[in-house]
Amino acid sequence: MFKKLVITVLFFSLILNSEAQENGMQEDKQISLMPWPEKVEVKASGFKIGNDFSIYIHGDVSETSRIYKAAVRFIRNATDKTGVFVAEGFPNTDNITSESASLNIHFDQEAKVEQGIDESYKLSVGSDGIEIHAVTDIGAMHGLSSLLQLIEVQGGHYEFKGVEIQDSPRFVWRGLMMDVSRHFMPVEVVKRNLDAMALVKLNVFHWHLSDDQGFRIETKTLPELYEKASDGLYYTQEEIRDIVRYADDRGIRVIPELDVPGHGTAFLTAFPEFGSKEGMTYSVERNSGIFDPTLDPTNEKVYEFLDILFKEVTALFPDVYFHIGGDENAGRHWDENPKIQQFMKENNLKDNHELQTYFNIKLQKILEKYGKSLMGWEEIMTENMPKTALIHSWRGVNEGMQPGESLVKAVKNGYQTILSNGYYIDLMLSVEEHYVVDPMPAVELTKEQSDRILGGEATMWAELVTPLTVDSRIWPRTAAIAERFWSPQEVRDLESMHNRLEVVNQYLELIGIRNQQVQAYLLRNISNYQDTHALRQLVNISEPFEIYSRNDGGTQYQTYSPFTLFADACTADAKDKRRFNKLVTKYIEIQDAASKEKLVSMLERYASIEGSLESIASDAPLVGRVLPYAKRVSNIATLTGKGLEEGMLSASDLEGLKTLLGQKEDPAINLDVELALSEDFQRLAEFLAK
Ligand code: ACM
């Protein structure tokens, strides 16, 4: 029995290995594509990008066709990347024939952007030409996204890497949620993030449009909502339509969310009479957290109000799904209201869950009238919730749940579901922690049950991000999450992911994502336009506090606080962290001179940070706030460097280092970062002290 098991395990690991190889995961293949395709074969020669590069799209295309516009963007991106002056800046000009074109695009039909369309494509790149074949125009556009990422330098010129790719997505729902309530995100911010989504083949934009901190859409029928609860920061209906069109042009569905009955402060700021606490007035929330203001599900007028609102809002969004939120309603105002308690008794509603289900079912009927299906966060999954509801699984260990618990419960109970637990990018966790999470849980499910798992969504909650910093919080980590949603399950090599992520980050910048630009700007601002060299060294080894510890109690930062601080310039994956980790590991293993030399050079740089910052601090108050931390970091680097050069560390130096590593900054200065290399410093110090 035991032997058989061993053989079976061996057999499967062999299959997995050979599959990984077929999928071309070996480093030597050097393709930086993300998400990784279903099947890829690398060829000896690629297609040289010269000024004769041209595109011919087969079929009945006009300048307003989705694929035509995508091809124009492709040419702009490719020429911007390579500096090549092409003679033909547009596809299908009179000068271009199928025979003369460098790239021929074939597809069978223009798709309607909706769930479950065919997104597959084939891409063939060789020295004599490039072909994209797809069933739909959206599949063909995925082919263009892949092709763009295949630009590389060969023999001193740019070319598209030679490949045969056959590709299709693993999941139909590959989403990014943007919260525009906590911090409003202007149209151009949303648009450039839609461009980035298209680059990495994400296809659902979930737009969290209302919460305690603001209601963000113009409503003609209920203007009080945006007049009283948006601080003047909202999308006009024309802007909403523009964004929906922009997304559609990129094959991306748009799912609006109006969060009810909880997270309702903005609603109730405009319409206090629909609240659950009698005589209460409300004002837009400035802090973060879970608040009590909740719509009153026992008030028929609330449904009339929501009917009017949903009728108007659903008309703006063509997708069949409408997200009603439904999360984090503790129902405290329900408990405190005798009329609501009486209503529950009369209607035989045992608890707040049943009352919320009563509410949800009424909402579902309203949405049905307008041709919409209801989706909501997992709290909506109560006993009597109709099976047509789509369950958005999000809770995990922080909320006292097992990750994916509600996902499994949903599919076993007959609901379709998507996963966001594991993809909360606002937690500021390393990309690796998200990348290893799979929407398909490691439990036994029937085919029918697993088919109900549609995919997942990364969630960009916006308590601590602004239009300035949001790109750097979403990207590049979400590219790795996009790979999890698109690529075969066995594509999970971390080294390969990191290497390709670095390259996809360059393409993200090419198409307009500003994560790297903004970091440079933030450091200039912090230095008050002095030398930023030392700040850059420090940013490269520091990470913002994780898992909401940055915003203690939700009141450390208000929506109007500055988010241009040192912590905002730091990212979830400090740039030097992997390099330092590898060098320390290798040095501990073999004590080679090369690793030692590189480590000494890094430590010398870190040791000099304090002095450099001190020299600019008197003219830069924001640098003054960073100084105590910089001093600690430089002391850690100096002590460790000394130990490394001498080949040993005294017991007292080790203790000194441990003390320094364990210290925390004064919370009053809101530095909110930690040294990302701490564990490796400790490992190295302990080794040197032996
Ligand atoms: C949520 O994070 N409250 C859905």
Boltz pocket constraint, residues with backbone or C-beta under 6 A from the ligand:
constraints:
  - pocket:
      binder: B
      contacts: [[A, 327], [A, 328], [A, 377], [A, 394]]
      max_distance: 6.0
